[in-house]
Amino acid sequence: MAARVRKAVFVAGAAAIAFAVFLLVLRFSPYPALRAFLSRPVSSRIYDAHGTLLQVTAVADGVRREFVPLDQIPLSVRRAFIAAEDRRFYEHHGIDWGAVARAAAQNVGAGRTVSGASTMTMQLARIMRPARRRTLLGKVCEAFDALRLEARLGKDEILELYLNNVPFGFNTEGVASAARAFFGVPLDELDEVQAACLAVIPRRPVRYSPLADPEACARAAFELCPDGNHTIDDFLAATAAARSFAYPYEMPHFVRWLSAQERSPVGRCADVQTTADAALQHLAEDMLARAVARHADNRLTNGAVLVCDTQSGAILAWAGSADFWDDAHNGQVDGVLAARQPGSSMKPFLYALALEHGFAPSSVLPDVPQEFGFERLYVPQNFNNRYNGPVRLRVALASSLNVPAVFLLHELGLPSYLAVLSALRFDSLASANPGLGLALGNAAVSLFELTQAFSVFARDGLFVPLYALADGETARAERVYDENTARIICDMLSDRDARAMGFGYTQTFVTPFPSMFKTGTANQYQNITALGATPQYTVGVWMGNFSGETVVGKTGSSVPAKIAHDLLVRLQGRSGKAFAQPAQYRKERVCALSGMKRGAFCPGTVREYVAVGDELAECDWHTAHGTVYPPEYAAWFRLKDRSGSVDARDAPLAIVSPRSGSRFYYDESVPPDRQNIAVEAVGGSADTAAFLVDGQPFVQVARPFVAHVPLVRGVHTVTVRCGGEQADITIDVR
């Protein structure tokens, strides 16, 4: 007897140990399928800042799989699925042995499979590994996986996973997406009858879809709920009224960009609230489409608009093209992100750098014929092919003159400018080698980069990256420009009078509130850009052709500028905050021509910012005998009849053209007597100058000092002597 007891105890102990080991295996054995399943992507419901649904994104192969926490799934839906699929769900541990026995008996009696015994836990296991074949071994594996799920997860966790992943066919998974797909309503708006109808669809999606066969769906659902609370007519009415949901597809370029961002919540979070404004988006899209339609005859086929909150950097509207579905004009290309040459839109960043490197708002820049470079000469021209002589820095920027901009970049140095552009996050320029043409926007950047950088001025020189998530962390502001510099740029770009030289007094840039604008064109009007900003909002607009075709005729930057203007007006109405004034500057009357302190003979003056502590010299350009220009304006002065004179004697002798080290090429097809180099010198203390070539006298000329030296192959030294001064250059003729 004792031996039997000991044997029984041993067997019981062994069984207990075996069961414990089995439980440990269930609980802790590797289960990579579960880990992968828990991290699978979900459809994101993307909303604007006001709760308007922009999109419900699709996961792989166009399937929509929305996730809803269990406590937000209506109780009627939970009960309907438990009744339809697993009535003893909360009573078993993954396998319903009673259902297994019943199904086995029914199947043996019928001689074929007429009933199944899969619990919802087993169905979830099959969803997790759908490639498994429907064999006896496969069912055993499903049962084992169901036990593993029950050992690892609570019942509510399993139910939540099941309801959010159960397939309904028709590219629909989960009850939230199914509610939209079959009844056109959010999940929380389903009634009990609709919930019951939804619960039968996974059994036979094609047969029981209320959209395909409403009567079959209704009768199957009625059989599921014979509680007397609802009649068959209730179910028939519900399925007859079923309708599919028209998924919105708002802001497609914006959502695509957001999805591609590092740590993007799209595909990982069920609900994503953005900073966008759907109403503003529709307005921007409409304005852009109308503008493109108006200028179709000019072969202007596309455009893009980006709007952000100036102070926070929140993205409010993003239209990547005039029509996303216009395949003929590459509508799915994102014009906000596409790199295009911005033209003069880049100039404010250069002028701000100049203000921080010794130039002043009243500094005079030479808008005269100039040559830059050596072996490869760069000779910039203004958009109107005219030269304006001495131009104050304010006017040069506001009127978007080209030559002064290139002069500034030459003086400041390309590395310094590239460094500040890097701080402004012009990542498109990271590997660019643009040369001095960068002053005129000859290197491609995106509208996103332009708009993001342009907002820095109305933010007192602080750079803040643009962002799109309403609950995202706002990046720390980084100072790029001194606040006084930023405020002066705002003042210059909102100055109607300073803009008049280049654009006249056009109403395109006039708003009922303080605003600033900068425009640019490039590639024969293939790319037209406009930037507009107030302390509240910043707008960037690009128009042109993705195909690379040039625009027919000069539509001008006023086309995108009008969109920027109109958007700002619609955003702000009739009022708006003024730009802040630079605290470390005072206003003073200066000569409109020389930028110096007004003198007794200055015919025109303007009020200009002067740094506190600086004292301007009195204007000596205007005298009792007329206007006297500095010697560097001699070539410009001779271009046409002008009043006044050029002060040539007070400056040191210098050869201004060509630059020493320049390289020229002899052309065999041109007669030798028609090939020469114009050498020009300025300054000097005498009225005549002698030109020497390789030490040999060549010619003596009176002012202006210009000599045409014959083109002869070889390296040559050209010398100019005037009074007791001498200047030399070396040229290479090949």
C-alpha positions in Angstrom: 0.0 0.0 0.0 2.8 2.4 1.0 4.5 1.6 -2.3 1.4 2.6 -4.2 1.1 5.8 -2.4 4.7 6.6 -3.0 4.2 5.7 -6.7 1.1 7.9 -6.9 2.9 10.8 -5.2 5.8 10.4 -7.6 3.6 10.3 -10.6 1.7 13.3 -9.4 4.9 15.2 -8.7 6.3 14.3 -12.1 3.1 15.4 -13.7 3.2 18.7 -11.8 6.7 19.3 -12.8 6.0 18.4 -16.4 3.0 20.8 -16.3 5.1 23.5 -14.8 7.7 23.0 -17.5 5.0 23.1 -20.1 3.7 26.3 -18.7 7.2 27.8 -18.6 7.6 26.8 -22.3 4.3 28.4 -23.1 5.2 31.6 -21.2 8.9 32.0 -22.0 9.8 30.1 -25.2 10.8 32.2 -28.1 7.8 33.5 -30.0 9.1 35.8 -32.8 5.8 35.8 -34.6 4.1 37.6 -31.7 6.9 40.1 -31.4 6.7 40.9 -35.1 2.9 41.0 -35.0 2.8 43.5 -32.1 5.0 45.9 -34.1 3.2 45.5 -37.5 2.2 48.9 -39.0 -1.3 50.2 -38.6 -3.4 52.7 -40.5 -3.0 56.2 -39.1 -6.0 58.6 -38.9 -4.3 61.9 -39.7 -6.2 65.0 -38.6 -5.6 68.7 -39.1 -5.2 71.0 -36.1 -9.0 71.4 -35.8 -9.9 67.7 -35.9 -10.7 67.4 -39.6 -9.8 64.0 -41.0 -7.2 64.4 -43.7 -6.4 60.7 -44.5 -6.6 57.2 -43.2 -3.4 55.8 -44.4 -3.1 52.3 -45.9 -0.6 49.7 -44.8 1.0 47.2 -47.2 -0.9 46.4 -50.4 -3.5 49.1 -49.8 -5.0 47.4 -46.7 -6.5 49.7 -44.1 -6.0 48.4 -40.6 -7.0 51.0 -38.0 -6.2 50.4 -34.3 -8.7 51.2 -31.5 -8.0 50.5 -27.8 -10.4 47.9 -26.4 -12.0 50.4 -24.0 -13.0 52.5 -27.1 -14.5 49.6 -29.0 -18.3 49.7 -28.3 -19.5 47.0 -26.0 -22.1 45.9 -28.6 -19.2 45.2 -31.1 -17.3 43.1 -28.5 -20.4 41.1 -27.6 -21.3 40.5 -31.2 -18.0 39.1 -32.1 -17.8 36.9 -29.0 -21.3 35.6 -29.8 -20.3 34.9 -33.4 -16.9 33.4 -33.0 -16.3 32.2 -29.4 -19.1 32.2 -26.8 -16.9 30.8 -24.1 -14.0 33.1 -24.9 -13.6 34.2 -21.2 -13.9 30.6 -19.9 -11.2 28.7 -21.8 -7.4 29.0 -22.0 -7.1 29.1 -25.7 -8.7 25.8 -26.7 -12.5 25.2 -26.2 -12.4 21.4 -25.6 -16.2 21.2 -25.5 -16.4 22.9 -29.0 -13.7 20.5 -30.2 -15.7 17.5 -29.1 -18.9 18.9 -30.6 -17.2 19.7 -33.9 -15.6 16.2 -34.1 -18.9 14.5 -33.5 -20.7 16.6 -36.2 -17.9 16.2 -38.7 -17.8 12.4 -38.2 -21.5 12.1 -38.5 -21.6 14.1 -41.7 -18.6 12.5 -43.2 -17.1 15.9 -44.0 -16.2 19.1 -42.3 -19.3 21.0 -41.3 -18.2 22.7 -38.1 -15.0 24.2 -36.7 -13.8 24.6 -33.2 -11.4 27.5 -33.6 -11.5 30.0 -30.7 -10.7 33.6 -31.3 -7.3 33.0 -29.7 -6.7 30.3 -32.3 -7.9 32.6 -35.1 -5.6 35.3 -33.8 -2.7 32.7 -33.9 -3.6 31.9 -37.5 -3.7 35.7 -38.4 -0.2 36.0 -37.0 1.1 33.2 -39.2 -1.3 33.0 -42.2 1.1 31.0 -44.4 0.4 27.8 -42.4 -1.5 25.1 -44.4 -5.0 24.1 -43.1 -4.1 20.6 -42.1 -4.5 18.6 -38.9 -0.9 19.4 -38.1 -1.6 23.1 -38.8 -4.6 23.0 -36.4 -2.3 21.5 -33.7 0.2 24.3 -34.2 -2.6 26.8 -34.0 -3.8 25.3 -30.8 -0.2 25.3 -29.3 0.2 29.0 -30.4 -3.2 29.8 -28.8 -2.0 28.3 -25.5 1.2 30.4 -25.8 -0.9 33.6 -26.4 -3.1 32.8 -23.4 0.1 32.3 -21.3 1.5 35.6 -22.3 -1.5 37.9 -22.7 -4.6 38.7 -20.8 -8.0 38.0 -22.2 -8.7 41.7 -22.9 -5.3 42.0 -24.7 -6.2 39.0 -26.9 -9.6 40.4 -27.7 -8.1 43.8 -28.5 -5.6 42.3 -30.9 -8.3 40.1 -32.5 -10.8 42.9 -33.1 -8.1 45.2 -34.5 -6.7 42.6 -36.9 -9.5 40.3 -38.0 -9.7 40.3 -41.8 -12.9 41.3 -43.5 -11.7 41.0 -47.1 -11.9 44.0 -49.5 -8.5 45.3 -48.2 -10.0 45.8 -44.7 -8.8 44.6 -41.4 -10.0 45.3 -37.9 -13.4 46.5 -36.8 -12.7 50.2 -37.0 -11.8 50.0 -40.7 -14.7 47.6 -41.3 -17.2 50.0 -39.8 -16.1 52.6 -42.4 -15.8 50.2 -45.2 -19.2 48.6 -44.9 -21.4 51.2 -43.1 -19.5 54.4 -43.8 -19.4 55.5 -40.2 -16.7 55.6 -37.4 -16.7 52.6 -35.1 -18.2 54.5 -32.2 -21.3 55.3 -34.3 -22.3 51.6 -35.0 -25.6 50.5 -33.5 -26.2 47.0 -32.2 -27.7 45.7 -35.4 -24.8 47.0 -37.5 -22.4 45.5 -35.0 -24.0 42.1 -35.4 -23.9 42.4 -39.2 -20.2 43.3 -39.0 -19.5 40.2 -36.8 -20.7 37.8 -39.5 -18.6 39.2 -42.4 -15.3 37.5 -41.5 -16.9 34.1 -41.8 -17.5 34.6 -45.6 -16.6 38.1 -46.6 -17.9 37.9 -50.2 -21.1 36.2 -49.2 -21.9 38.3 -46.1 -20.8 41.7 -47.2 -23.8 44.1 -46.8 -22.6 45.9 -49.9 -22.6 42.7 -52.0 -25.5 40.7 -50.6 -27.4 42.7 -47.9 -30.1 40.1 -47.4 -27.6 37.3 -46.8 -25.7 39.5 -44.3 -28.9 40.5 -42.5 -30.2 36.9 -42.1 -26.9 35.6 -40.9 -26.7 38.4 -38.3 -30.3 37.9 -37.2 -29.5 34.2 -36.5 -26.6 35.4 -34.4 -28.9 37.5 -32.2 -32.2 35.8 -31.6 -32.8 37.8 -28.5 -36.2 39.3 -29.5 -35.0 42.9 -29.2 -34.7 43.2 -33.0 -36.6 41.8 -35.9 -35.4 40.6 -39.2 -36.7 43.8 -40.7 -34.3 45.7 -38.5 -31.4 43.8 -40.0 -32.7 44.1 -43.5 -33.1 47.8 -43.1 -29.5 48.2 -41.7 -27.9 46.2 -44.5 -30.0 48.0 -47.2 -28.7 51.3 -45.9 -25.1 50.1 -45.8 -22.6 52.3 -47.8 -18.9 52.3 -48.2 -16.8 55.2 -46.8 -15.2 57.7 -49.1 -11.8 57.9 -47.6 -10.5 61.5 -47.7 -7.2 62.0 -49.5 -6.2 65.5 -48.3 -2.8 67.0 -48.4 -1.1 63.9 -50.1 2.3 65.5 -50.5 2.3 66.7 -46.9 1.3 63.3 -45.6 3.9 61.6 -47.8 6.6 63.9 -46.3 5.4 63.4 -42.8 5.4 59.6 -43.2 9.0 59.7 -44.4 10.3 61.6 -41.5 12.5 59.8 -39.0 10.4 58.8 -35.9 7.3 59.6 -37.9 4.2 58.4 -36.0 2.4 57.6 -39.3 2.0 53.8 -39.5 2.8 53.4 -35.8 0.1 55.5 -34.1 -3.6 55.2 -34.7 -4.3 59.0 -34.4 -1.9 61.6 -35.6 -2.9 65.3 -35.2 -1.0 67.7 -37.3 -0.6 71.5 -37.3 -2.2 71.8 -40.7 -5.3 73.7 -41.5 -7.6 71.9 -44.0 -9.6 75.1 -44.8 -6.4 77.0 -45.5 -5.1 74.1 -47.6 -8.2 74.2 -49.8 -7.8 77.9 -50.2 -4.1 77.5 -51.2 -5.0 74.7 -53.6 -7.7 76.7 -55.2 -5.6 79.8 -55.7 -2.8 77.7 -57.2 -5.1 75.9 -59.6 -6.7 79.1 -60.8 -3.3 80.8 -61.4 -2.1 77.8 -63.4 -5.3 77.8 -65.5 -5.0 81.5 -66.1 -1.5 81.2 -67.5 -1.8 77.9 -69.4 -1.2 79.7 -72.7 2.2 80.7 -71.2 3.1 77.1 -70.8 3.1 77.5 -67.0 1.7 74.2 -65.9 2.4 73.7 -62.2 3.2 75.2 -58.9 3.5 74.6 -55.1 2.5 76.5 -51.9 3.9 76.2 -48.4 2.4 78.2 -45.5 3.8 78.2 -41.9 3.3 80.0 -38.6 6.3 82.4 -38.5 6.9 82.2 -34.8 6.5 78.5 -34.1 7.4 77.0 -37.5 4.2 75.0 -37.6 3.2 73.9 -41.1 -0.3 75.1 -41.9 -0.7 74.3 -45.6 1.3 72.3 -48.1 0.3 72.0 -51.8 3.0 70.1 -53.7 1.4 70.7 -57.1 -1.6 72.3 -58.8 -3.3 68.9 -59.1 -2.0 65.7 -57.5 -3.9 63.6 -60.1 -2.6 65.4 -63.1 -0.3 62.8 -64.6 0.2 64.8 -67.8 2.0 67.5 -65.8 3.7 65.3 -63.1 1.2 66.2 -60.5 2.6 63.7 -58.0 6.0 65.4 -58.0 6.2 67.4 -54.8 7.1 71.0 -55.7 7.6 71.9 -52.1 10.5 69.4 -51.9 11.8 69.4 -55.5 15.1 71.3 -55.8 14.8 74.2 -58.3 16.9 77.3 -58.9 15.4 80.0 -56.8 16.9 83.0 -58.5 16.8 86.3 -56.5 14.8 84.7 -53.7 18.1 83.8 -52.1 19.4 87.4 -51.9 18.1 88.4 -48.4 20.3 85.8 -46.8 23.4 87.3 -48.5 22.5 90.9 -47.6 21.9 89.9 -44.0 25.4 88.4 -43.9 26.8 91.6 -45.4 25.1 93.7 -42.6 26.9 91.5 -40.1 30.3 91.9 -41.8 30.8 95.7 -41.9 28.2 96.8 -44.5 25.5 99.3 -43.4 22.0 99.9 -44.7 23.4 103.2 -46.2 26.4 101.6 -47.8 26.7 102.2 -51.5 27.3 99.3 -53.8 28.6 99.5 -57.4 25.9 98.5 -59.9 28.4 98.9 -62.8 29.8 96.5 -65.4 32.2 94.2 -63.5 34.2 91.1 -64.2 34.7 88.4 -61.6 37.0 85.5 -61.8 40.1 84.8 -63.8 40.3 81.8 -66.2 36.5 81.8 -66.3 35.1 85.3 -66.2 31.7 85.9 -64.7 30.0 89.1 -65.8 26.7 89.5 -64.1 23.9 91.6 -65.5 20.7 92.9 -64.1 17.3 91.6 -65.2 16.6 94.7 -67.2 20.2 94.8 -68.8 20.8 98.2 -67.3 23.3 99.5 -64.7 22.3 101.9 -62.1 25.7 103.1 -60.9 26.0 103.7 -57.2 23.1 102.1 -55.3 22.4 102.0 -51.6 22.3 98.6 -50.1 18.7 99.0 -49.2 17.7 99.7 -52.8 19.9 97.0 -54.2 18.1 94.3 -52.1 14.6 95.6 -52.4 14.9 96.1 -56.1 16.7 92.8 -56.5 19.7 94.1 -58.5 22.1 91.4 -59.6 25.4 93.1 -59.9 25.6 94.4 -56.4 24.7 91.0 -55.1 27.6 89.3 -56.9 29.8 92.1 -55.7 28.8 91.5 -52.1 29.4 87.7 -52.4 32.8 88.4 -54.0 33.7 90.7 -51.0 32.4 88.4 -48.3 33.7 85.2 -49.8 31.8 82.1 -50.8 32.8 80.0 -47.8 31.2 82.5 -45.4 28.0 82.6 -47.3 27.8 78.8 -47.6 28.3 78.6 -43.8 25.3 80.8 -43.0 23.2 78.9 -45.6 24.2 75.7 -43.8 23.0 77.1 -40.5 19.7 77.9 -42.3 19.4 74.2 -43.2 19.8 74.6 -47.0 20.8 70.9 -47.1 20.5 70.8 -50.9 23.7 72.9 -51.1 25.8 70.5 -49.1 27.6 69.1 -52.2 27.0 72.1 -54.5 29.8 74.1 -56.1 27.9 77.1 -57.4 30.6 79.8 -57.5 29.6 83.5 -57.4 26.4 82.7 -59.3 25.1 81.6 -55.9 24.4 85.3 -55.2 21.7 85.1 -57.9 20.3 81.7 -56.9 22.0 79.5 -59.5 22.1 76.5 -57.2 18.9 74.4 -56.7 17.2 74.4 -53.4 13.7 73.4 -52.3 10.7 75.7 -51.6 10.6 74.0 -48.1 14.2 75.2 -47.5 13.5 78.7 -48.8 10.3 79.2 -46.8 11.9 77.8 -43.6 14.9 80.1 -44.0 12.9 83.2 -44.9 10.9 83.0 -41.7 14.0 83.7 -39.8 13.9 87.4 -40.5 10.4 88.0 -39.0 11.6 85.9 -36.0 14.4 88.3 -35.1 17.1 86.1 -36.6 16.2 82.9 -34.8 16.1 79.7 -36.9 13.3 77.2 -36.0 12.8 74.1 -38.2 9.4 73.7 -39.7 7.3 70.9 -38.0 4.0 69.2 -38.6 2.9 67.4 -35.4 0.5 69.2 -33.1 2.0 67.4 -30.0 5.5 67.2 -31.3 8.5 68.7 -29.4 9.3 72.2 -30.7 13.0 72.4 -31.6 15.2 74.8 -29.8 15.6 78.1 -31.7 19.1 78.7 -32.9 20.4 82.2 -33.6 21.7 82.7 -37.2 21.5 86.5 -37.5 21.6 89.3 -34.9 18.1 90.6 -34.2 19.0 94.0 -35.5 20.1 92.5 -38.8 16.9 90.5 -39.1 14.8 93.6 -38.3 16.6 95.7 -40.9 16.1 93.1 -43.6 12.3 93.1 -42.7 12.3 96.8 -43.1 14.1 96.8 -46.4 11.8 94.1 -47.9 8.7 96.0 -46.8 10.0 99.3 -48.2 7.8 100.4 -51.2 10.1 103.2 -52.2 13.3 101.1 -52.1 11.5 98.5 -54.3 10.4 101.1 -56.9 13.6 101.0 -58.9 13.2 97.4 -59.8 9.4 96.8 -59.6 7.7 100.2 -59.7 4.9 100.8 -57.2 3.0 97.6 -58.0 0.1 96.7 -55.8 1.1 93.1 -55.7 3.3 93.7 -52.7 0.9 96.0 -50.8 -1.1 94.6 -47.9 -3.4 96.3 -45.3 -0.8 95.3 -42.7 3.0 95.3 -42.5 4.4 92.6 -44.7 7.6 91.7 -46.6 8.2 90.1 -50.0 11.0 88.7 -52.0 10.7 87.2 -55.5 13.0 85.4 -57.9 13.1 83.9 -61.4 15.5 81.5 -62.9 16.1 79.4 -66.1 14.2 81.8 -68.4 11.2 81.9 -66.2 11.1 78.1 -65.9 11.1 78.6 -62.1 9.3 81.6 -60.5 9.4 82.0 -56.8 7.8 84.4 -54.3 8.2 84.6 -50.5 6.0 86.6 -48.3 6.0 87.0 -44.5 4.5 88.9 -41.6 5.3 88.4 -37.9 2.4 85.9 -37.9 2.7 83.9 -41.1 5.2 83.0 -43.8 4.3 81.9 -47.3 6.4 80.4 -50.1 5.1 79.9 -53.7 6.9 78.3 -56.6 5.5 78.2 -60.2 6.9 76.7 -63.3 7.2 73.3 -65.0 8.4 70.0 -63.6 9.1 68.9 -67.1 11.9 71.4 -67.6 10.1 73.4 -70.3 10.6 77.1 -70.2 7.6 79.4 -69.7 6.4 81.2 -72.8 6.7 85.0 -72.4 7.6 86.8 -69.3 4.8 86.1 -66.9 7.1 87.4 -64.1 7.3 86.8 -60.4 4.0 88.7 -59.9 2.1 85.5 -60.6 3.3 83.6 -57.5 3.6 86.9 -55.6 -0.1 87.4 -55.9 -0.8 84.0 -54.4 1.5 84.8 -51.5 -0.2 88.2 -51.1 -3.7 86.9 -51.2 -3.0 84.1 -48.7 -1.6 86.6 -46.2 -4.6 88.8 -46.6 -7.0 85.9 -46.2 -5.1 84.8 -43.1 -4.8 88.2 -41.4 -7.7 90.3 -42.8 -7.1 94.0 -42.5 -4.7 94.1 -39.5 -1.5 92.6 -38.3 1.4 93.0 -36.0 4.2 95.4 -37.1 7.8 94.3 -37.6 10.0 95.2 -34.6 12.4 98.0 -35.1 16.2 97.5 -34.6 17.1 98.6 -31.1 20.8 99.3 -31.8 20.1 101.7 -34.7 18.8 105.2 -35.1 17.2 106.9 -38.1 19.1 109.7 -39.8 18.8 111.7 -42.9 21.3 110.5 -45.6 22.0 111.5 -49.2 19.9 109.3 -51.4 22.8 108.8 -53.8 26.0 108.5 -51.7 24.4 107.2 -48.5 26.5 109.7 -46.6 25.2 112.3 -44.1 23.2 114.8 -46.0 25.1 117.8 -47.1 24.2 121.3 -48.2 24.0 120.4 -51.9 22.3 117.0 -51.7 19.2 117.2 -54.0 17.5 114.2 -52.4 17.6 112.6 -48.9 16.1 109.6 -47.2 15.8 108.5 -43.6 18.0 105.5 -43.0 19.1 103.3 -40.1 22.5 104.2 -38.7 24.1 102.1 -36.0 24.2 103.7 -32.6 27.6 105.2 -32.0 28.5 105.5 -35.7 29.0 109.0 -37.2 28.5 109.3 -40.9 30.8 111.6 -42.9 29.1 114.4 -44.7 28.3 113.9 -48.4 31.1 115.1 -50.7 29.6 113.8 -53.9 27.3 116.8 -54.3 29.2 120.1 -54.6 28.3 123.6 -55.6 29.6 122.7 -59.1 27.6 119.5 -59.5 27.9 115.8 -58.8 31.3 114.2 -58.6 31.4 110.4 -58.7 34.2 108.2 -57.3 36.6 106.8 -59.8 35.2 103.3 -59.7 32.2 104.6 -61.5 34.1 105.9 -64.5 33.1 103.1 -66.9 29.5 103.3 -65.9 29.6 107.1 -66.2 30.7 106.8 -69.9 27.9 104.4 -70.9 25.6 107.3 -71.6 25.4 111.1 -71.2 25.2 111.9 -67.5 25.4 115.2 -65.6 28.3 115.6 -63.3 31.8 114.3 -63.4 34.1 111.5 -62.2 36.7 112.3 -59.5 39.7 110.5 -61.0 42.7 112.2 -59.3 42.0 111.5 -55.7 42.1 107.7 -56.0 45.3 105.6 -56.4 46.1 104.3 -59.9 44.5 100.8 -60.5 43.8 98.6 -63.5 40.1 97.6 -63.1 39.8 95.5 -66.3 40.9 92.8 -66.9 41.9 91.2 -63.6 45.5 90.1 -63.3 45.7 86.4 -64.0 42.9 86.4 -66.6 43.2 83.9 -69.5 42.2 84.7 -73.1 42.1 82.5 -76.2 43.2 83.5 -79.7 40.6 82.8 -82.4 42.2 81.7 -85.7 39.0 82.5 -87.6 39.1 86.2 -86.7 41.6 88.6 -88.4 44.5 89.5 -86.0 43.7 93.3 -86.2 40.3 92.6 -84.8 41.5 90.7 -81.7 42.5 92.8 -78.8 42.0 93.2 -75.1 40.5 96.4 -73.6 42.7 97.4 -70.6 41.1 100.1 -68.4 42.7 102.0 -65.5 41.3 104.5 -63.1 42.8 107.0 -60.6 46.2 108.5 -60.9 47.4 112.0 -60.3 47.9 113.1 -63.9 45.5 113.5 -66.9 47.5 111.2 -69.2 48.8 107.6 -68.7 51.3 105.5 -70.6 50.6 101.8 -71.4 53.4 99.3 -71.7 53.3 95.7 -72.8 56.1 93.5 -71.6 58.1 96.6 -70.6 57.8 98.1 -74.1 55.9 101.4 -74.6 52.6 100.8 -76.3 50.4 103.9 -76.2 49.8 107.1 -74.2 46.2 108.1 -73.6 44.2 110.9 -71.9 41.4 110.2 -69.5 39.5 107.9 -69.5 42.5 105.5 -69.4 41.6 102.8 -71.9 43.9 101.0 -74.3 43.2 98.1 -76.7 46.2 95.7 -76.5 46.6 93.2 -79.4 46.0 89.6 -78.6 49.3 87.7 -78.9 49.8 84.1 -77.6 51.9 83.9 -74.4 52.1 85.3 -70.9 52.3 89.1 -71.0 52.6 91.9 -68.5 50.6 95.1 -69.0 51.8 98.2 -67.2 50.1 101.6 -66.7 52.1 104.6 -65.5 50.4 107.9 -64.5 52.4 110.6 -62.8 54.6 108.9 -60.3 52.3 105.8 -59.9 52.4 102.5 -61.7 50.0 99.5 -61.9 50.6 96.1 -63.4 48.6 93.0 -64.5 49.6 89.6 -66.0 47.5 88.0 -68.7 47.7 84.6 -70.4 46.8 84.3 -74.1 46.4 80.8 -75.6 
